[in-house]
């Protein structure tokens, strides 16, 4: 239940069109619902402005189906399921025909209502094509959360002219997400070129000495460019979510 729904319910109680007992019944499961294996947080959008997101890795298909079914029954919000393989999409599709699959991003979206886009733009920048799964996870997350998103891919430091030729695109963005593996230098370069918040995402892309993304993570944490925040390795979702919050603050 979001603020608009709650306000509408209170107005109906005030006008007498909904009884107190009926309103109490609707509010009874507002904080969360215990499914035994999961506690579905129906209150999260009211608290945080965004509904709960389903992280699918490690969950059984039956558990994912039950969570999605519960969320559909209690809300008309769009549902976001991350780290989802094709088998997860097929399982969700058995429940609702509204499911869409973004294979590269490994995300399933259940669209229950139209997404209103922000006027200000989030730009997702990737160093290489191998970084695209994480970059797309960030981009799709931000889009589902109601943002206008632009993509600028394969502009890493090995060919820095590719990035510099797109300075107009960089300058138009309100928030930038920079996704890079290897040594993770792209975040510092972008951070030194723009006056907007930069969210750096290290990826596990690279050869042995990159230690599964640790080298990129440490490079980004030690960046000499100011205005850069760093999320966890391969955490495109976290970057998209944070960028959305920053972007929407500037529109209030």
C-alpha positions, 0 to 999 in steps of 0.5 A, a space after each residue: 500500500 502506497 501513500 495515495 492508497 492509504 490516503 484514499 482509504 482514510 478519506 473513505 472512512 471519513 466519508 462513511 463509504 467504508 466502515 472502520 471494520 472494513 478498513 481495519 481488515 485492509 490494514 491488518 496485513 499492511 506491515 508484512 505477511 508471514 508466508 512461513 519461508 518469507 515475510 513479504 513487506 507490504 509496508 516498504 513502499 509507504 516507508 521507503 517510496 519503493 515496493 519490496 524487490 525479490 532477489 531470486 538467487 537461492 530461492 526455489 521456484 515455488 517460493 518465488 511463485 508464492 511471493 509474487 502471487 502474494 504481492 499481486 494479491 495485495 498491490 497493483 504495483 509493478 514487481 521487480 525480480 532480480 538475478 532471475 534466470 529464464 526458468 524463474 521467468 517461466 515460473 512467474 509467467 505461469 502466474 501472470 501474463 504481465 511478466 516481462 523478461 530482460 535476459 541480459 539484466 537477469 530481471 523479471 518485471 511484472 507490470 501492473 501499472 504504467 510507469 511515469 518517467 522522471 524528466 531528469 536523466 540517469 546515464 548508465 556508462 559501461 567500460 566494456 561489452 562484458 560489463 553489460 549484464 551489470 550495466 543493464 541490471 542498473 538501467 532496467 532497475 532505474 527505469 522500472 523505478 520511474 526514471 528516464 535512463 540513457 545508456 552509453 556503452 563500451 567507452 572504457 579507458 583503453 579507447 578514451 576517445 570514445 568517451 570524450 566524443 560523448 561529452 554532451 551526453 555526460 553533461 546532460 545527465 543528472 546522475 551517472 552510473 559507471 560500470 567497469 571491471 578490470 582496473 575500474 579506472 573509468 569511474 575516476 575519469 568520468 568523475 573528473 569530467 562531470 559536476 553530478 553524482 557518480 555511482 561507481 559499480 565494480 564488476 568481476 570482469 577481468 583476468 586473474 589478478 583482478 581477484 573477481 572484481 576486488 581490484 576494480 572495487 579498491 581502485 574506485 574506493 581510492 579514486 582521486 576524483 570527488 563526488 564518487 560513491 561506490 557500491 558492491 561488486 556486480 551490484 547493478 541493482 543497488 546502483 540503479 536504486 540509489 541513482 533513482 533516489 538521488 534523481 527523484 530528490 532533485 525533482 521535488 
